[in-house]
């Protein structure tokens, strides 16, 4: 008898209405999250709207979306592709820093614009990288080459 009086009170109605409002707000937030996340992960706008429609199914839709969504953001995919392109460019196809003409590893100067690319070894004349302290081909110290250039 006491319980039936509680369920008819205004306090119960208030608690019930707040709980229903909380569930509706949470459901709307999950639909919004699915839409925003799908826009960041899926390139095709039709698929974004399909994902948002799946998110409309209360509470089960966002879980289904989370199982089948792409693992990466589009921004991360683009960034990774740019990094890979830059690495391939650095490793595979060497270019002159001035005129962007194709050059080889053993060029001392660019054949197109005559920009000095590397210094030759004083002993064996092989091209040296600017950071090298010793020639890896003949073991001649690079500083010795610089000193001989200053004295002559």
C-alpha positions, 0 to 999 in steps of 0.5 A: 500500500505504501509503494503504490502511494510512492509511485503516484507522488510528484517526487516519483514523477520528477525522478522518472521524468529526469531519468527519461530525459537523461536517457534521451540526452545520452542517446542523442549524444551517442548519435551525435558522436557517431556522426562526428566520428564517422565524418573524421574517419569516412571519406564518402558522405553517403557512408557517413549518413549511413553510419549516423542512421545506424547510430540512431538505433538506441545504444545498440547502433553506436556499438555496431558502428564501433565494431565496423568503423575504419581504424584510422582518422582520414587526417592520420591516413593523409599524414602517413601517406605524405610521410611515406612519399617524403621518405621514398623521395629521400631514399629513392630519387635524389634531386638537386636542392636548387634545380630539382634535377635528378642526381646520382649518389656519386655526383660532386656537382649538379650537371644541370645548374652546377651547384656543388653537392659534395666535396671530393676526398683529398686522397681518393676523390670519392664524394663525401657527405658534409657530416663525415669526419673520415672518408669511408673508402680510403680512411683519410680524415676529412679535416686533412683535406680542409687543412690542405685546401687552406694552405694552398 
